[in-house]
Each structure stands twice: as C-alpha cells, then as structure tokens.
C-alpha cells in the first residue's frame, strides 16, 4: 500500500474524532455506571418526596432527573467540544499535513515537525462518516479525514489495509 494525502485538520474533523472516540472509550461505561449510582442515590428522596404539585412529585427530584439525563446525553459532545478547544489552542496544530502511508508506517510532515508511526504501534481503529481514527494508546489517537482521500476506492483500500493489520473496526 502506498497512499499520499495532503490535508488540513479542521474543527469538524477533531470534533467528529472526539465524538467517535467517546463512543468506543471505556469511559462510556463509567458514565453509565455513575449515572446509575446517582439515580440509586436519589431514589430514597424520590420515594420520600412530598407532592409539591399534586400528582407530580417533588420538583427538586424532577429537576435533578432532568439535569442528570442532559448530563448523561451530552457528556461525549462536551468532551469533543473541549478537545477541539485544546487542539486548536496550540498554534502549530490544525495546519497543513502531508501524510504518506506505506505497508510499514504512517509518515507525516507538518509545521509541528515530522513523525513516523509504525502500524504495530496502533492498538485499534474505528471510523465515522467523516474520519478514520487510529488509536495509539489510551487518550492518544490520530484522526485522518476521509475527505483527504482521492476516491472511494482509496478509502476502501485503506479500510481493508487496517482490517488486515488490526482486525475489524472498534
């Protein structure tokens, strides 16, 4: 395989990668368990609540459950938003990248410098509609926007290469 890509990493790329990462991260289970614990802790208050509004239960408990549902639903989006802010606060990141993918490694050059990432160092991969996400180690991943590829055939070639090296997408 020999694929050459030239692209700029955009806010949309980083946001999409962050959302995808949050969906496969072990932290998604921590969020779910923490939400369940909070609900269990709130349950005695719910059962002992007096009716502030007839037939509606405690207003405090209702507000708590609404806020909890919003938090659980939007935490991955907030994580992705803050990832974008951190990423683009570095003036070197988000600039033009020249990447060459060979059978041995992913080589990239940008204003930040030159890097070589051997395929053996990538632990798993996944993709969204907009990006491929290559996980190197916990909390560190490389987003490669699909718009950087020249054709659907090239995207499929890269997907097959990743599958042959690391198995199915996470």
N, C-alpha and C positions, 0 to 999 in steps of 0.2 A: 504494500500500500504506500502511496506517495500522494498526499493531498496538501496543497498550499492554500492558505487562507489569509486574507487581509481584511481586518475589520476594526471597528471602534466598539468598545463596550459601552452600551447605553444604560441609562437608569432602568429602562424596561427590562433589559437583559438581566441586570443584577436583581431586580425585584422578582422577576419570574424564577430565577435560580433560587432565590431565598425562599419563595413560596414552595417550590418543589422540594427543596432540602428539608423544610419544616414538616412536610408530609411523610418523609421517609425516616426522619430523625427519631431516635429512641425517645426524645423528649416529648413526642406527641403522646406517648403512653403516660409519661409523668404528668402532663397537663390533664389528661383524662382522670387519672387516679386522684390528683389534687382536687379537681372539681368534684369528684365523688365524695372525697373526705369532707370537703366544705359543705356539701349537701347533707351528709350524715351529721355533721356538727350542728347544722341549722335545723335539723329535723325535730329535736325536742322543742325548740322555740316555735316551730310551725304547729306542732301538736298542742302546745300550751297557749297558743296565741288566742287573744280575745278578738272578737269581731269588731273592728273599728268601723267598717262599712258593713251593714247587715248582709250576710251571705258571701262576703268576700275575704274574710280572714284578716290577719294583721297586715297593715300597709307596709310596715317595716320588712316583714318577711317577703312580701310581694316584690318590693324594690330590690331586696337582696338577691332574689332568684333572677330577676331581670338583668341586673348587673352581672351576675355570675354567668348567665347564658351569653351575654355580649362578650365578656372576657374570654370564655372558652372558644367562642366562634372566631374572634378577631385576633387572638394572640399570634397566630402564624403571620397574619398580614402586618401586624405591628412589628414583629421580628424582621420581616422583609423590608419594611419601611426604614427601620433603624440601620439595617445592613446597607441599604442604599446610601443613607446619610454618612455612615462611616467610610464606605468605599470611596465616595466622591469628595470627602473632606481631604483626602490625600491628593495633592495637585498632580501627581505623576500617573495615578491610576485613571482609567477611563479614556486613555489616549489610544492612538492607533497601535494595533498589534499585527505583526507579521508572524504567522504560525506555519510550521511545516510538520506534518505528521508522517512518520515513517513506520516501518514494522518494529523498530526498536524504541522510538521515543516521540514525544511531542516537544518540539523545539520552538521557542517563541522569542521574539525580539520586540521591545517597545522602548519608550523613553526611560522606563524604570530599569532597563538592562536586558540581559539575555538569560534565558533559562532553558534547561533541558530536564524533562520529566520522563523518566523511563516508564513504560507501560506496567512494569511489575510493581511500581510504587502506588498505582491506582488500585484502591481496595474494592470499589464498586462504582457503578454508573447508573444514571437514570436520565430521563428526558421529559421535557414538557413540550407543548406545541411550539415554543419559541427557542428553547436552548437544550443542549446536551449538558449534563452536569457530571463531571468526573471527580469523585471523592478520593482524596489522597490520604487524609487521616481525619480524625474527629474535628469538626469545625473548620476544615480547610478543603475547599473544592475549587475546581476550575470550570467556569461557565464558558461554553463555546456556542455562540448564537448560530442557529440554523440558517439565518439569512446570509451568513458568510460563505456558505457552500454555493457552488456554481449551479448545481442542479439537484433535483430529487434523487437522481441516480447516485450522486456523490454522497448525499445524506444516507442513503440506503447502504452504500459501500462502507461508510464509517460505522453505522449501526451494526452491520454484520461483523465488522472487524472487532468492535467492542464485545459483541456477544461471543465471538470465538475465543477472545482473550480472557474475559471475566464472567461469562455466563449471561443469563438474562438480566435485563434492567431491574434495579431495585424498586 
